[in-house]
Amino acid sequence: VLFRSRHNVETSVRWLVVETMAEDANRAIHLYTPRRYYFGTVHSNEAILESDGNPRKKIVLTPYAVDNDYFARCRVVIDKRRVRQDLALPENSFVILYCGKLVHWKRPEDVLRVLAILNASQGDSLRPAYALLAGDGVLRRRLEYLAQSLGIGDRVRFLGFVNQSKLPDVYAASDVLVLPSESEAWGVVVNE
């Protein structure tokens, strides 16, 4: 990531620390040169930056965007059966999770179209398929309409914005996470 001023970098780093609430502030790196900052994600980036001729004294550690330990700890204690009951999902269902903003370039419509195909081709041997859409955005009403028009309105749960403290439950309730975006700068949801 290239920033043109020290103010922009400091504001971005402050946001990163506050928004992610990372416990370990010594993992990702950034490097200050007279007009540039570079961001990485792990200690190994430090060696790469040094090998490119950047002086070690200008390399400073900053936090990760995802606290993987938090999600790992949560995974151990979550009761998947209870979470599915709370979301009105049958215990034997196959649950597809989309987690992100409901915007065009993230392509959440694809999730609904795939769900419709799965349910149309469902035989006695297949588990009933459902979708969880965790996130909100400009496409929500259109997606709700699309789900109804595809005949899968009862198989879709629109969860709206889900706070990070509740995301482990949503992940536990699902069988598969889909990321149909046209492009992603990072895809943090995959890390979570």
VEXBALUM-631640 format. One record per residue (C-alpha): residue number from 0; residue in three letters; x, y, z. Coordinates in steps of 0.25 Angstrom, whole numbers, plus 5000, padded with zeros to 4 digits. Layout:
REM VEXBALUM-631640
    nr   rest   east   north     up
   NUM    Ala      X       Y      Z
...
//
This chain:
REM VEXBALUM-631640
    nr   rest   east   north     up
     0    Val   5000    5000   5000
     1    Leu   5006    5013   4996
     2    Phe   5003    5026   5004
     3    Arg   5007    5040   5000
     4    Ser   5007    5046   5014
     5    Arg   5011    5043   5028
     6    His   4997    5048   5033
     7    Asn   4990    5038   5024
     8    Val   4998    5026   5029
     9    Glu   4997    5030   5043
    10    Thr   4982    5031   5042
    11    Ser   4981    5018   5035
    12    Val   4990    5011   5045
    13    Arg   4982    5017   5056
    14    Trp   4969    5012   5049
    15    Leu   4975    4998   5047
    16    Val   4978    4997   5062
    17    Val   4965    5002   5067
    18    Glu   4956    4995   5057
    19    Thr   4963    4981   5058
    20    Met   4966    4981   5073
    21    Ala   4978    4972   5070
    22    Glu   4984    4967   5083
    23    Asp   4998    4966   5077
    24    Ala   5003    4979   5072
    25    Asn   5016    4973   5067
    26    Arg   5012    4965   5055
    27    Ala   5010    4973   5042
    28    Ile   5021    4983   5037
    29    His   5021    4996   5031
    30    Leu   5033    5004   5026
    31    Tyr   5035    5019   5025
    32    Thr   5044    5025   5014
    33    Pro   5043    5040   5011
    34    Arg   5030    5039   5003
    35    Arg   5025    5024   5004
    36    Tyr   5020    5014   5014
    37    Tyr   5019    4999   5011
    38    Phe   5010    4990   5019
    39    Gly   5012    4975   5021
    40    Thr   5006    4964   5030
    41    Val   5017    4956   5036
    42    His   5031    4956   5041
    43    Ser   5036    4949   5029
    44    Asn   5032    4962   5021
    45    Glu   5043    4969   5029
    46    Ala   5054    4960   5022
    47    Ile   5048    4963   5009
    48    Leu   5048    4978   5011
    49    Glu   5062    4977   5016
    50    Ser   5067    4969   5004
    51    Asp   5061    4980   4995
    52    Gly   5071    4990   5001
    53    Asn   5062    4996   5012
    54    Pro   5069    5000   5025
    55    Arg   5065    4991   5037
    56    Lys   5064    5004   5045
    57    Lys   5052    5008   5037
    58    Ile   5044    4996   5039
    59    Val   5033    4997   5050
    60    Leu   5023    4986   5054
    61    Thr   5008    4988   5054
    62    Pro   4996    4979   5056
    63    Tyr   4989    4968   5048
    64    Ala   4975    4971   5043
    65    Val   4970    4958   5048
    66    Asp   4972    4952   5062
    67    Asn   4972    4937   5058
    68    Asp   4974    4933   5072
    69    Tyr   4961    4939   5076
    70    Phe   4953    4931   5065
    71    Ala   4961    4918   5069
    72    Arg   4957    4920   5084
    73    Cys   4942    4922   5080
    74    Arg   4942    4910   5070
    75    Val   4944    4901   5082
    76    Val   4933    4905   5091
    77    Ile   4922    4908   5081
    78    Asp   4910    4898   5080
    79    Lys   4907    4897   5065
    80    Arg   4894    4890   5068
    81    Arg   4889    4902   5077
    82    Val   4893    4912   5067
    83    Arg   4886    4905   5056
    84    Gln   4873    4905   5064
    85    Asp   4874    4920   5067
    86    Leu   4875    4922   5052
    87    Ala   4863    4913   5049
    88    Leu   4872    4904   5041
    89    Pro   4869    4889   5040
    90    Glu   4880    4881   5047
    91    Asn   4883    4872   5035
    92    Ser   4884    4884   5025
    93    Phe   4895    4888   5016
    94    Val   4898    4903   5020
    95    Ile   4905    4912   5010
    96    Leu   4911    4925   5016
    97    Tyr   4913    4938   5010
    98    Cys   4920    4949   5019
    99    Gly   4922    4963   5014
   100    Lys   4915    4975   5009
   101    Leu   4903    4973   5000
   102    Val   4909    4981   4988
   103    His   4910    4978   4973
   104    Trp   4925    4975   4972
   105    Lys   4924    4965   4983
   106    Arg   4914    4957   4975
   107    Pro   4904    4952   4986
   108    Glu   4894    4949   4975
   109    Asp   4902    4937   4971
   110    Val   4900    4931   4984
   111    Leu   4885    4931   4983
   112    Arg   4886    4926   4968
   113    Val   4894    4914   4973
   114    Leu   4885    4912   4984
   115    Ala   4873    4911   4975
   116    Ile   4880    4901   4966
   117    Leu   4884    4892   4978
   118    Asn   4870    4892   4983
   119    Ala   4864    4890   4969
   120    Ser   4873    4878   4967
   121    Gln   4871    4873   4981
   122    Gly   4868    4858   4981
   123    Asp   4864    4849   4993
   124    Ser   4879    4847   4996
   125    Leu   4883    4861   4997
   126    Arg   4883    4870   5009
   127    Pro   4874    4882   5008
   128    Ala   4882    4894   5005
   129    Tyr   4881    4908   5012
   130    Ala   4889    4921   5011
   131    Leu   4893    4931   5021
   132    Leu   4896    4945   5017
   133    Ala   4904    4952   5028
   134    Gly   4905    4967   5024
   135    Asp   4897    4978   5019
   136    Gly   4897    4988   5007
   137    Val   4890    4994   4995
   138    Leu   4886    4981   4989
   139    Arg   4879    4976   5001
   140    Arg   4865    4978   4996
   141    Arg   4868    4974   4982
   142    Leu   4874    4961   4988
   143    Glu   4861    4958   4997
   144    Tyr   4853    4960   4984
   145    Leu   4862    4951   4976
   146    Ala   4861    4940   4987
   147    Gln   4846    4941   4987
   148    Ser   4846    4941   4971
   149    Leu   4855    4929   4971
   150    Gly   4846    4921   4980
   151    Ile   4856    4920   4991
   152    Gly   4852    4931   5001
   153    Asp   4850    4921   5012
   154    Arg   4864    4916   5010
   155    Val   4871    4929   5012
   156    Arg   4874    4936   5025
   157    Phe   4878    4951   5023
   158    Leu   4886    4953   5036
   159    Gly   4889    4968   5033
   160    Phe   4902    4974   5039
   161    Val   4908    4964   5049
   162    Asn   4917    4969   5060
   163    Gln   4931    4962   5060
   164    Ser   4928    4956   5074
   165    Lys   4916    4949   5068
   166    Leu   4923    4944   5055
   167    Pro   4929    4931   5061
   168    Asp   4914    4926   5063
   169    Val   4911    4929   5048
   170    Tyr   4923    4922   5044
   171    Ala   4920    4910   5052
   172    Ala   4906    4909   5047
   173    Ser   4911    4908   5032
   174    Asp   4917    4896   5024
   175    Val   4924    4905   5014
   176    Leu   4928    4919   5012
   177    Val   4927    4925   4998
   178    Leu   4934    4938   4993
   179    Pro   4929    4941   4980
   180    Ser   4935    4955   4978
   181    Glu   4940    4960   4965
   182    Ser   4953    4964   4973
   183    Glu   4957    4965   4987
   184    Ala   4968    4974   4993
   185    Trp   4970    4964   5004
   186    Gly   4958    4955   5007
   187    Val   4959    4956   5022
   188    Val   4947    4947   5024
   189    Val   4955    4936   5019
   190    Asn   4965    4938   5030
   191    Glu   4954    4939   5040
//
